[in-house]
């Protein structure tokens, strides 16, 4: 199989690239390196079955040319800057929604019919049903990021109906693991390096969140694509547990041998659009035989260990 991975130099994308190569696929990684890191592709570049295209998804000509001869698209590129989405409203539209439209049009131009899409549990907003199933009542959107991802889902579904595509849509919780470049573990570790005595915490620390280890995420994607064959296949990807932000802080500081005082910003949300309780129902993907290998605590500590060993990542990200 010849796979095309958008965001292929990113945290999840580069992990997916490695796994695709390991199972014998040919892989094209497409990334503008605005947030992706070339170093994450070091292993991939050792393979003759790998190629890299540095270009933007908003460049329709470059995108269509790069996708020639492809069998399946894994569309992982996009703006993941959820916290600051209200500071640049057009960014989510361009990098998530319009970019997804461009990917679909490039597929149509090249006769590519299969797409896997990294959506988000953020599309559920503040869900009325916990744990939240894929069939949850249509949610009120609370973030521009979630709205842009939901629009991407809609476009994919429409192309499946209108042009005979087949889509696998994955609604992720927050993903953790090696090559992690943003999120709460990253933020807390960076703050603690700067000041081990004190830790600023957005919200009240009682927000309840679910997380998933990146390798388990990729395994779930493969499981779904090998076993679900509807025109449009929607799956929640997450753990069967959640933790409070305070729990995560405790695990991180204990591992670092620190006991900082905690300064809470207050309120039950960390930022506009933050969901104070994210817990997805993953019965659908589990019914196909998939189960995560790491608990949330293990995934958090695995992430921290990797950041400790690769502090250059902290220096590269603002």
Helices and strands as residue ranges (DSSP letters): E 2-6, H 11-22, E 26-31, G 38-41, G 44-46, E 50-54, H 60-66, E 72-75, G 85-87, H 89-92, I 93-98, H 99-110, E 114-120, G 121-124, H 144-163, E 166-172, E 174-176, H 184-194, E 198-201, E 208-209, E 211-213, H 214-227, E 232-237, E 243-244, H 245-256, E 261-264, H 283-286, H 296-309, H 312-316
